[in-house]
Amino acid sequence: MELEKLRIMVTGGAGFIGSHLVDKLIKRNNRVIVYDNFNEYYFGKENNIRHHFGKSNFTLIRADILDVATLCKAMKDLDIVFHLAAQPGVGFSMKNPLKTHTVNTTGTLNVLNVARKMRTKKIVFVSSSSVYGIPQYTPLDEKHPTHPVSVYGISKLTAEKYCKIFNDLLDVPVVSLRYHTVYGPRQRPDMAIYRWTKLVCEDKSPVIYGDGKQSRDFTYISDIVEATLSAAELDEVEGEVFNVGSGTKITINRVVNLLLKLTGKECLEPVYEVSRVGDVPVTHADISKAKVLLGYTPKVTLKNGIERFLKWYSNVYNECT
């Protein structure tokens, strides 16, 4: 399905990842509906999409995916739904399990059920590396056992299972993508690279939870968006689950050291605090399946990605210039 001149909805489309996806879809001359509830988890999301206000092919619906009546109205005559709306945050999920479950699992079920009624041509569901839990081996391929160690991970895995049922048995084509540690401009203030940058630019020590030896598969936003678009375009991948990451891992200590070097703040020493409940020691995606079936090849190195993020941050906040 060629992504041009289609009617597309992006749930959570005002968020970090969603807004970048919307930019690409608008550029391809699609009619795009952003469906977002602008909840209190973090503020300022409207700025992510403000540059599209007034465009004839852009519509903003301020609503919740738990509001089925509004969802039904919004999803009439759609070609594709990119379902990104979620309650994020591993730590948040451990303190607020019911809300996380309701938004991520019941909310996804609502989207799938309405898609079935409206005969939506395709759903691209955004899942997470959190579904794996503590790795038994790395890099993790899609066949790795899924034993989440957080409520967030469980909620995403359960939503994936619903996607599979709807694809296989209820005639709703769905592709699921397991994102790995996405970063870049517009990212949420609670995310690691943003948090460290804010502290460093205020001449404060970056705070690391744990000993910093844990490693992550940091993936730049533009690579994530390209994989997501490919998942929508290719009809033969319906029903599949894909890892979307950089395919590399790096320790938190090395990332912080790189950030300090790029900002010229190497005199600052990291502060270490107790590990957070639900965190895992490593995320590292095997992306060979995505390479073969989606034609996915990540292009942005961590150094270049952080440089791009710092440029955006300095432009927005006039800090670290």
Secondary structure, 3 states (H helix, E strand, C coil): CCCCCCEEEEECCCCHHHHHHHHHHHHCCCEEEEEECCCCCCCCCHHHHHHHCCCCCEEEEECCCCCHHHHHHHCCCCCEEEECCCCCCHHHHHHCHHHHHHHHHHHHHHHHHHHHHHCCCEEEEEEEHHHCECCCCCCECCCCCCECCCHHHHHHHHHHHHHHHHHHHCCCCEEEEEECCEECCCCCCCCHHHHHHHHHHCCCCCEEECCCCCEECCEEHHHHHHHHHHHHHCHHHCCCEEEECCCCCEEHHHHHHHHHHHHCCCCCCCEEECCCCCCCCECCECCHHHHHHHCCCCCCCHHHHHHHHHHHHHHHHCCCC
